[in-house]
Amino acid sequence: MHIGLIGGIGPAATEFYYRALVRSHAAVGRRLELTIANADVTEMVANMDAGRPDAQAQVFARHIDQLRAGGCEAAAVTSMGGHFCIRDLEPISSLPLINAIPVLDRHFAASGYRRVGILGSRQVMDSKLYGITSVELIAPAPDDLPTAHDTYVAMAAAASATEDQRRYFAEQAEKLIAAGAEAIVLGGTDLFLAFEGTTPDYPIIDTALVHADEIARVSMAA
């Protein structure tokens, strides 16, 4: 199946999804059919911060129309933050959407974890990953949320992590583990930038990898 990705939100996450899909298809000798439409991360963050999911859904819908015109048969948003408008997007999308939220809910249900910590954008943390119910998600303390959000958005826009940003997210993860989390969920698709090359003594669940695995499954099922 020809898959369409809405990318650019942010650029590092787009590359992360692309590499994951290339690997999964190569591992079984399947050809990857893929087209990426580039969205504007600044525009998306502005709509997130202003609470305008309907406006962002219209933006994404136009990108999906482009993907459909290019031959794509299904589409996915390569950003957990970008899923803040997924309920508004699904009814107006011209292609079937590979929505990360139910995929993650099933993943957590099968994981055996009861309580996990969540890091990402404010919308992801505040909503506990948009209302996932199969596991209890705990977010950073209310006083930490604005800095966690701003640090994540800055990292995603830059497509790289500074040492201070890496240290900050490691400290937030340790706080969540101390608060009873059994694992840390990277609820921002660019958070791999802060944790790559590290070997923490707690499990990490990367939502981007879980989502990319489902996209690959859909791609190769057809």
Secondary structure, 3 states (H helix, E strand, C coil): CCEEEEECCCHHHHHHHHHHHHHHHHHCCCCCCEEEEECCHHHHHHHHHCCCHHHHHHHHHHHHHHHHHCCCCEEEECCCHHHHHHHHHHHHCCCCECCHHHHHHHHHHHHCCCEEEEECCHHHHHCHHHHCCCCEEECCCCCCHHHHHHHHHHHHHHCCCCHHHHHHHHHHHHHHHHCCCCCEEECCCCCHHHHCCCCCCCCEEEHHHHHHHHHHHHHHHC
